[in-house]
Amino acid sequence: MSLKELEAEALKLDPKSRAHLAGKLLESLENLSEEENTRLWAEEAQRRDVELDMHPVSGTSAKDVLREARAKLK
């Protein structure tokens, strides 16, 4: 079964079962080794860099994010 197929099947579960499954999946991530955790974060950072390079308009500058956050705090 592919990941997409597994995801589609999981989304068919009732909300309580989906929440239980989500909890189990999150719990499994807490038990990663430091090396595995570092590797996964590095892969995610690389994926995001590629995505921003491919679609530069989709990103928001830090300056804009901070300006919007400050405006919301007023």
C-alpha positions in Angstrom: 0.0 0.0 0.0 1.4 3.4 -1.0 1.5 6.3 1.4 -1.2 8.1 -0.5 -3.5 5.0 -0.2 -2.7 4.7 3.5 -3.5 8.4 4.0 -6.8 8.1 2.1 -7.8 5.1 4.2 -6.8 6.8 7.5 -8.9 9.9 6.5 -12.0 7.6 6.2 -11.8 6.8 9.9 -14.1 8.4 12.4 -12.7 11.4 14.2 -12.0 9.5 17.4 -10.0 6.8 15.5 -8.2 9.5 13.5 -7.2 11.3 16.7 -6.0 8.0 18.3 -3.9 7.2 15.2 -2.5 10.7 15.1 -1.5 10.4 18.8 0.2 7.1 18.1 2.1 8.5 15.1 3.2 11.6 17.1 4.3 9.4 20.0 6.4 7.3 17.6 8.3 10.5 16.5 9.2 11.3 20.1 11.3 8.1 20.2 13.6 9.1 17.4 17.3 9.1 18.0 19.1 12.4 18.0 20.8 11.5 14.7 17.4 10.6 13.0 15.8 13.7 14.3 18.7 15.9 13.0 18.5 14.1 9.6 14.7 14.6 9.3 15.0 18.3 10.1 17.8 18.7 7.6 15.7 17.0 4.9 12.7 19.3 5.8 14.9 22.4 5.6 16.2 21.3 2.2 12.6 20.6 1.0 11.5 24.1 2.0 14.5 25.7 0.4 13.7 23.9 -2.9 10.1 24.9 -2.6 11.0 28.6 -2.0 13.4 28.5 -4.9 10.7 27.1 -7.2 8.0 29.5 -5.9 9.7 32.6 -4.5 6.4 34.5 -4.3 5.0 32.0 -1.8 7.3 33.0 1.0 6.8 36.0 3.3 9.8 38.1 4.4 10.7 38.2 8.1 10.2 41.9 8.0 6.6 41.5 6.8 5.9 38.8 9.4 7.2 40.9 12.2 5.3 43.9 11.0 2.0 41.9 10.9 2.7 40.4 14.3 3.3 43.8 15.9 0.1 45.2 14.3 -1.9 42.3 15.8 -0.5 42.9 19.3 -1.6 46.6 19.3 
